[in-house]
Amino acid sequence: MSTMPTEGRATADAGLRERAVRVIPGGMYGHLDAAPLPQKFPQFFSRGEGCRVWDADGNELIDFMCSWGPILLGHKHPEVEAAAARQAAAGDVLNGPTKDMVELAELLVDQVTHADWAMFAKNGTDATSLGVLIARAATGHRRVLVARGSYHGIADWSARVGAPGMTPESHLNTVFFEYNDLASVEAAVAQAGADDVAAIVLTPIRHDVYRDLEPAQTEFAHGVRAICDRIGAALLLDDIRCGLRLDLRGSWEVHGVRPDLSAWSKSLANGHALAALLGADALREGARSVIATGSFWFASAPMAAALATIDALKAMDGIELMRVSGERFQEGLARSAQSHGLSVTVSGPPQMPFLSFEGDSDFSRASVWAGECAQRGVYLHPFHNWFLNTAHDTAAIDEALERVDGAFGAIRERYGTD
Amino acid sequence: MSTMPTEGRATADAGLRERAVRVIPGGMYGHLDAAPLPQKFPQFFSRGEGCRVWDADGNELIDFMCSWGPILLGHKHPEVEAAAARQAAAGDVLNGPTKDMVELAELLVDQVTHADWAMFAKNGTDATSLGVLIARAATGHRRVLVARGSYHGIADWSARVGAPGMTPESHLNTVFFEYNDLASVEAAVAQAGADDVAAIVLTPIRHDVYRDLEPAQTEFAHGVRAICDRIGAALLLDDIRCGLRLDLRGSWEVHGVRPDLSAWSKSLANGHALAALLGADALREGARSVIATGSFWFASAPMAAALATIDALKAMDGIELMRVSGERFQEGLARSAQSHGLSVTVSGPPQMPFLSFEGDSDFSRASVWAGECAQRGVYLHPFHNWFLNTAHDTAAIDEALERVDGAFGAIRERYGTD
């Protein structure tokens, strides 16, 4: 078991949790709420650097969540931070954008194969919802088809059916299908009305919570593209989690399938708040017609950060770096688990790995394991995919594997071998 | 007429507009789109400092839009920027918030009289929509009542009925009433069903586009509060535009009326992207129950900026500063117009002034005037309220008035006196 003193770790964090519960409903909310995680997970952090973060008590953790995606080049990447600071020193939120907005739009249009234009916002939800709005404006259709269990943000159309605050009307225009099941897409089209589908929304891979990750089948991707073409619906690829980690050209380029719209956010500016919707020319007039805006959407510092992020990623061939490190991590995890006699499934593209325990259908064993990892200085998640960043070098991966090996040992001690 | 060379001004801006139109639908979108404004308005900016901004061609303008609200203490306020940079140098977007989130929630709960808790997001739309979501979760009711013409963001429930991309279902649960007309609120309640109203949403003053600004009648504010109490609906005050400019305690404290929920954004962090929803204890469980989250919602640098913004605002009694400067500006505008024989209405609280020309129902004269102001180095808007910031000192106001006087002269030359 762990030799790190839990008491010492808990002090500042516990104090902040106690204060937070008074002034924040439930003490915290959303994906950063540590309440569903083992106690060993810190709720509050103090800093980050490269592939490491430090919690509020100063404990260092090798970070495999990367702030749930945004950190692509490591925390506080010097060139990105310098670019953002340079622009902030001139002006960030002004009465209009700076030239950075045009340059970033040009860069993305040049880089992402399907894209002829770009619009920018702040949240992932902004980008996916803007895509739906534009698809509706362009097609005159109402319905949106989404895969059951896929996460596309917190807007009503994409929120969980029946979740608190939803009304019976919230999903009137949302129809569900099963990921990687073309027949179910056809059934959803029939249910929606073939002449009333505005968009089919898909993540590039299946990365739902509480599941092993699953690639999109090439045949499925092509099939959805063909359906969209047949019924005059827009294919909206939600690249918010995968964008810039799998393929600079867009995450379905590997299948030879180009969406009409793609939504980007998270890693776009290495942690600076930014989202983008990219679109094809056929959707340009629809995009031009809609009302969409936000107080900080045109902020220049995040756009300068995005330009620097993409430049740096390209210069170092960052996707390949993450792939190699991720593969080393995945192989090491599998080996380590096996050496303890534990049956696990390691899934996901190497840049976005995940691990589950055999027969652990409620992910309780994964939770205990992730807590043991956190206590040993490795931050990863029991039921949501992880993320690599380019600062995960061989030494960091090996150090993480060594720490994780102790966590596997704790699981074997607690549950025995399979 | 102006003596500034339009050609010189146009060069960089025109070049950027030309590039933008290729990679951004329509060349720009949203509230920062300069297309509906006279050509003399620049689309692109390069920097800001205090109460001044510089366009992409280096022309200096005294800024009365303050980035449409966010800039409260002047562009690049040293203490705010230092606080944000200090936090960014440690970590901004991490795997959890830093202590800044707790401190900011504590500060807001302490300062805003109705508030017992706080949640944070990025956009104004996030905050108003989160308020509606929580009101629905807490009351179990569906409908939302909003004043016709009021802007509460771009989510479907609050978007313009029939705007491109809206469906017939978008406003099924939205019912409209007239601002400052209690009988129309009662009628809307009856239409919605008295037992099915989740929230009544109101701005603290009527600040719709294409209208003179209009204060809320105290009787109206109390009446809406009483209706909400009677039917078990939440009163949601949309303080996104007015917040921190009129009253630190919340903008309806002057009426002695406390909402159940209030939405804040824009000026909260002097230009750093942040939004907040504040709520009363009665809504705490509802708030706890909903699913609401965003990749950058827990970012610490904007929270550090917000703490510094509110500290600085209090230390300088910034609201009073803006009131005094705004009053000087309003009085000067009225005097200047009169001296040219022009009939105008100056409206709004001094911190958020506005001016319209008599009989100018399509705001065409206001547009020409605003263009003449822009050409002379004063940035204000023909059909949307303006904003003061605390960097507008007497000298800047007087300089602006002198420039604006020339614009009134141009209007007199073009249209004659009334």
Boltz contact constraints between the chains, C-beta under 6 A:
constraints:
  - contact:
      token1: [A, 16]
      token2: [B, 99]
      max_distance: 6.0
  - contact:
      token1: [A, 16]
      token2: [B, 102]
      max_distance: 6.0
  - contact:
      token1: [A, 19]
      token2: [B, 102]
      max_distance: 6.0
  - contact:
      token1: [A, 20]
      token2: [B, 102]
      max_distance: 6.0
  - contact:
      token1: [A, 23]
      token2: [B, 105]
      max_distance: 6.0
  - contact:
      token1: [A, 23]
      token2: [B, 106]
      max_distance: 6.0
  - contact:
      token1: [A, 23]
      token2: [B, 109]
      max_distance: 6.0
  - contact:
      token1: [A, 23]
      token2: [B, 117]
      max_distance: 6.0
  - contact:
      token1: [A, 24]
      token2: [B, 105]
      max_distance: 6.0
  - contact:
      token1: [A, 24]
      token2: [B, 117]
      max_distance: 6.0
  - contact:
      token1: [A, 25]
      token2: [B, 117]
      max_distance: 6.0
  - contact:
      token1: [A, 25]
      token2: [B, 284]
      max_distance: 6.0
  - contact:
      token1: [A, 25]
      token2: [B, 287]
      max_distance: 6.0
  - contact:
      token1: [A, 25]
      token2: [B, 288]
      max_distance: 6.0
  - contact:
      token1: [A, 26]
      token2: [B, 288]
      max_distance: 6.0
  - contact:
      token1: [A, 30]
      token2: [B, 293]
      max_distance: 6.0
  - contact:
      token1: [A, 31]
      token2: [B, 293]
      max_distance: 6.0
  - contact:
      token1: [A, 32]
      token2: [B, 96]
      max_distance: 6.0
  - contact:
      token1: [A, 32]
      token2: [B, 298]
      max_distance: 6.0
  - contact:
      token1: [A, 43]
      token2: [B, 96]
      max_distance: 6.0
  - contact:
      token1: [A, 44]
      token2: [B, 96]
      max_distance: 6.0
  - contact:
      token1: [A, 45]
      token2: [B, 94]
      max_distance: 6.0
  - contact:
      token1: [A, 45]
      token2: [B, 96]
      max_distance: 6.0
  - contact:
      token1: [A, 45]
      token2: [B, 98]
      max_distance: 6.0
  - contact:
      token1: [A, 47]
      token2: [B, 90]
      max_distance: 6.0
  - contact:
      token1: [A, 47]
      token2: [B, 91]
      max_distance: 6.0
  - contact:
      token1: [A, 48]
      token2: [B, 91]
      max_distance: 6.0
  - contact:
      token1: [A, 48]
      token2: [B, 94]
      max_distance: 6.0
  - contact:
      token1: [A, 53]
      token2: [B, 94]
      max_distance: 6.0
  - contact:
      token1: [A, 53]
      token2: [B, 95]
      max_distance: 6.0
  - contact:
      token1: [A, 65]
      token2: [B, 95]
      max_distance: 6.0
  - contact:
      token1: [A, 67]
      token2: [B, 93]
      max_distance: 6.0
  - contact:
      token1: [A, 67]
      token2: [B, 94]
      max_distance: 6.0
  - contact:
      token1: [A, 67]
      token2: [B, 95]
      max_distance: 6.0
  - contact:
      token1: [A, 70]
      token2: [B, 93]
      max_distance: 6.0
  - contact:
      token1: [A, 70]
      token2: [B, 295]
      max_distance: 6.0
  - contact:
      token1: [A, 90]
      token2: [B, 47]
      max_distance: 6.0
  - contact:
      token1: [A, 91]
      token2: [B, 47]
      max_distance: 6.0
  - contact:
      token1: [A, 91]
      token2: [B, 48]
      max_distance: 6.0
  - contact:
      token1: [A, 92]
      token2: [B, 271]
      max_distance: 6.0
  - contact:
      token1: [A, 93]
      token2: [B, 67]
      max_distance: 6.0
  - contact:
      token1: [A, 93]
      token2: [B, 70]
      max_distance: 6.0
  - contact:
      token1: [A, 93]
      token2: [B, 271]
      max_distance: 6.0
  - contact:
      token1: [A, 94]
      token2: [B, 45]
      max_distance: 6.0
  - contact:
      token1: [A, 94]
      token2: [B, 48]
      max_distance: 6.0
  - contact:
      token1: [A, 94]
      token2: [B, 53]
      max_distance: 6.0
  - contact:
      token1: [A, 94]
      token2: [B, 67]
      max_distance: 6.0
  - contact:
      token1: [A, 95]
      token2: [B, 53]
      max_distance: 6.0
  - contact:
      token1: [A, 95]
      token2: [B, 65]
      max_distance: 6.0
  - contact:
      token1: [A, 95]
      token2: [B, 67]
      max_distance: 6.0
  - contact:
      token1: [A, 95]
      token2: [B, 379]
      max_distance: 6.0
  - contact:
      token1: [A, 96]
      token2: [B, 32]
      max_distance: 6.0
  - contact:
      token1: [A, 96]
      token2: [B, 43]
      max_distance: 6.0
  - contact:
      token1: [A, 96]
      token2: [B, 44]
      max_distance: 6.0
  - contact:
      token1: [A, 96]
      token2: [B, 45]
      max_distance: 6.0
  - contact:
      token1: [A, 98]
      token2: [B, 45]
      max_distance: 6.0
  - contact:
      token1: [A, 99]
      token2: [B, 16]
      max_distance: 6.0
  - contact:
      token1: [A, 102]
      token2: [B, 16]
      max_distance: 6.0
  - contact:
      token1: [A, 102]
      token2: [B, 19]
      max_distance: 6.0
  - contact:
      token1: [A, 102]
      token2: [B, 20]
      max_distance: 6.0
  - contact:
      token1: [A, 105]
      token2: [B, 23]
      max_distance: 6.0
  - contact:
      token1: [A, 105]
      token2: [B, 24]
      max_distance: 6.0
  - contact:
      token1: [A, 106]
      token2: [B, 23]
      max_distance: 6.0
  - contact:
      token1: [A, 109]
      token2: [B, 23]
      max_distance: 6.0
  - contact:
      token1: [A, 117]
      token2: [B, 23]
      max_distance: 6.0
  - contact:
      token1: [A, 117]
      token2: [B, 24]
      max_distance: 6.0
  - contact:
      token1: [A, 117]
      token2: [B, 25]
      max_distance: 6.0
  - contact:
      token1: [A, 118]
      token2: [B, 23]
      max_distance: 6.0
  - contact:
      token1: [A, 122]
      token2: [B, 122]
      max_distance: 6.0
  - contact:
      token1: [A, 122]
      token2: [B, 123]
      max_distance: 6.0
  - contact:
      token1: [A, 122]
      token2: [B, 273]
      max_distance: 6.0
  - contact:
      token1: [A, 123]
      token2: [B, 122]
      max_distance: 6.0
  - contact:
      token1: [A, 123]
      token2: [B, 294]
      max_distance: 6.0
  - contact:
      token1: [A, 124]
      token2: [B, 295]
      max_distance: 6.0
  - contact:
      token1: [A, 133]
      token2: [B, 165]
      max_distance: 6.0
  - contact:
      token1: [A, 136]
      token2: [B, 165]
      max_distance: 6.0
  - contact:
      token1: [A, 137]
      token2: [B, 164]
      max_distance: 6.0
  - contact:
      token1: [A, 137]
      token2: [B, 165]
      max_distance: 6.0
  - contact:
      token1: [A, 142]
      token2: [B, 167]
      max_distance: 6.0
  - contact:
      token1: [A, 154]
      token2: [B, 292]
      max_distance: 6.0
  - contact:
      token1: [A, 163]
      token2: [B, 291]
      max_distance: 6.0
  - contact:
      token1: [A, 164]
      token2: [B, 137]
      max_distance: 6.0
  - contact:
      token1: [A, 164]
      token2: [B, 289]
      max_distance: 6.0
  - contact:
      token1: [A, 164]
      token2: [B, 290]
      max_distance: 6.0
  - contact:
      token1: [A, 165]
      token2: [B, 133]
      max_distance: 6.0
  - contact:
      token1: [A, 165]
      token2: [B, 136]
      max_distance: 6.0
  - contact:
      token1: [A, 165]
      token2: [B, 137]
      max_distance: 6.0
  - contact:
      token1: [A, 165]
      token2: [B, 290]
      max_distance: 6.0
  - contact:
      token1: [A, 167]
      token2: [B, 142]
      max_distance: 6.0
  - contact:
      token1: [A, 167]
      token2: [B, 173]
      max_distance: 6.0
  - contact:
      token1: [A, 169]
      token2: [B, 172]
      max_distance: 6.0
  - contact:
      token1: [A, 169]
      token2: [B, 173]
      max_distance: 6.0
  - contact:
      token1: [A, 172]
      token2: [B, 169]
      max_distance: 6.0
  - contact:
      token1: [A, 173]
      token2: [B, 167]
      max_distance: 6.0
  - contact:
      token1: [A, 173]
      token2: [B, 169]
      max_distance: 6.0
  - contact:
      token1: [A, 265]
      token2: [B, 295]
      max_distance: 6.0
  - contact:
      token1: [A, 266]
      token2: [B, 295]
      max_distance: 6.0
  - contact:
      token1: [A, 271]
      token2: [B, 92]
      max_distance: 6.0
  - contact:
      token1: [A, 271]
      token2: [B, 93]
      max_distance: 6.0
  - contact:
      token1: [A, 273]
      token2: [B, 122]
      max_distance: 6.0
  - contact:
      token1: [A, 273]
      token2: [B, 273]
      max_distance: 6.0
  - contact:
      token1: [A, 273]
      token2: [B, 296]
      max_distance: 6.0
  - contact:
      token1: [A, 284]
      token2: [B, 25]
      max_distance: 6.0
  - contact:
      token1: [A, 287]
      token2: [B, 25]
      max_distance: 6.0
  - contact:
      token1: [A, 288]
      token2: [B, 25]
      max_distance: 6.0
  - contact:
      token1: [A, 288]
      token2: [B, 26]
      max_distance: 6.0
  - contact:
      token1: [A, 289]
      token2: [B, 164]
      max_distance: 6.0
  - contact:
      token1: [A, 290]
      token2: [B, 164]
      max_distance: 6.0
  - contact:
      token1: [A, 290]
      token2: [B, 165]
      max_distance: 6.0
  - contact:
      token1: [A, 291]
      token2: [B, 163]
      max_distance: 6.0
  - contact:
      token1: [A, 292]
      token2: [B, 154]
      max_distance: 6.0
  - contact:
      token1: [A, 293]
      token2: [B, 30]
      max_distance: 6.0
  - contact:
      token1: [A, 293]
      token2: [B, 31]
      max_distance: 6.0
  - contact:
      token1: [A, 294]
      token2: [B, 123]
      max_distance: 6.0
  - contact:
      token1: [A, 295]
      token2: [B, 70]
      max_distance: 6.0
  - contact:
      token1: [A, 295]
      token2: [B, 124]
      max_distance: 6.0
  - contact:
      token1: [A, 295]
      token2: [B, 265]
      max_distance: 6.0
  - contact:
      token1: [A, 295]
      token2: [B, 266]
      max_distance: 6.0
  - contact:
      token1: [A, 296]
      token2: [B, 273]
      max_distance: 6.0
  - contact:
      token1: [A, 298]
      token2: [B, 32]
      max_distance: 6.0
  - contact:
      token1: [A, 379]
      token2: [B, 95]
      max_distance: 6.0
